[in-house]
Structure formats: structure tokens, C-alpha cells
């Protein structure tokens, strides 16, 4: 009887200990599914899908504001050489490639598909952020080409950020270039890590 009683006490202690451990995990904000060595851990940060949606929303809202606030065509001084200056671009980022809107639009579609497919199973948060920025920026300007202008892929991109010594650009342009820079940083870092391991 003493042996059976001791076993029951050990079993109860084990159950209580497991419950206390799970409670501690929940209080720390650990996001786990399942218990034990085979448990599945969810990503601690939002994936790239959230980043690209945020970029598109911010880009389109800022462009809508620019169209309303700068409709009179007069630049608005902000600070230093920065001013808000409404402009329409039928080319690509930073006013390059004027008149190539349809080609650039189709290219943007290809870029979005390739990046989305390539990083779908990525485990790197930097890659997720970079992909979200590039995809969101490409989609932001693609929306302009589709819906702001004279027809399918013939629309003009809304630009309004003007330093006066550089091409006028927008939030989508910033996202594309920052995302591209992050891809370069990640690539160099990964290459160095592989070289160190080799």
C-alpha cells in the first residue's frame, strides 16, 4: 500500500509540475503548440505578408493625401531642402525610364511573383522583412499604374517627396530600395557565415 501511495503521489507531482511549466510559458508569452521535444514553435514575429500590406497601405494613404493637399501645384516646405511637391511619373522609381510604364508594370508583377515564391519557406526574419518591403513597394506603384491614369498599366505613379537635389519619389520607392539593401546585407552576412564555417 505504501508503494502504491508513493506512485500516486509521484504521478500527481508530475502532472502538477507540467501544468506549472505550461503556466510559466504562457506568462512569458511563449507561443508553443504541443508539449515535449517535438513541439512546434510559431514565428515570434509577423511574417512578410504583414510587412507588404503595411507598405501598400502607407504608400496609398500618403499618395491620397498628396493628391488632396498638393492639388494646387505649390510645393510645401518641410525642413532643410525637403519639400512636398506633387509629381506624376510614367517611368520607374526616382523618375527613370519615362514612358515605359506598361513594361515596368509587367516587370513589377514578375518581381513580386519571383520574390514571393523564393522566400515562401525562408526561416530568416531579415529575408521576410526585405521581401515584404520590396513586394509592398512594387505593389504600391503597380496600383498607381493600374488605377491612376489613362488605362491598364498606362497610369502614372504619384510622387511627392522632394529634396530638390534628387529625383522626386514616394513611400513605395523607399520600401523597394530599403528592402533591396536588406537583401544585400543578408546575402553578404550569409556568405561570410558559410566562409567561416568552411
Residue, then its C-alpha position, 0 to 999 in steps of 0.5 A: x500500500x505504501x508503494x502504491x501511495x508513493x506512485x500516486x503521489x509521484x504521478x500527481x507531482x508530475x502532472x502538477x509540475x507540467x501544468x506549472x511549466x505550461x503556466x510559466x510559458x504562457x506568462x512569458x508569452x511563449x507561443x508553443x503548440x504541443x508539449x515535449x521535444x517535438x513541439x512546434x514553435x510559431x514565428x515570434x514575429x509577423x511574417x512578410x505578408x504583414x510587412x507588404x500590406x503595411x507598405x501598400x497601405x502607407x504608400x496609398x494613404x500618403x499618395x491620397x493625401x498628396x493628391x488632396x493637399x498638393x492639388x494646387x501645384x505649390x510645393x510645401x516646405x518641410x525642413x532643410x531642402x525637403x519639400x512636398x511637391x506633387x509629381x506624376x511619373x510614367x517611368x520607374x522609381x526616382x523618375x527613370x525610364x519615362x514612358x515605359x510604364x506598361x513594361x515596368x508594370x509587367x516587370x513589377x508583377x514578375x518581381x513580386x511573383x519571383x520574390x514571393x515564391x523564393x522566400x515562401x519557406x525562408x526561416x530568416x526574419x531579415x529575408x521576410x522583412x526585405x521581401x515584404x518591403x520590396x513586394x509592398x513597394x512594387x505593389x504600391x506603384x503597380x496600383x498607381x499604374x493600374x488605377x491612376x491614369x489613362x488605362x491598364x498599366x498606362x497610369x502614372x505613379x504619384x510622387x511627392x517627396x522632394x529634396x530638390x537635389x534628387x529625383x522626386x519619389x514616394x513611400x513605395x520607392x523607399x520600401x523597394x530600395x530599403x528592402x533591396x539593401x536588406x537583401x544585400x546585407x543578408x546575402x553578404x552576412x550569409x556568405x561570410x557565415x558559410x566562409x567561416x564555417x568552411 
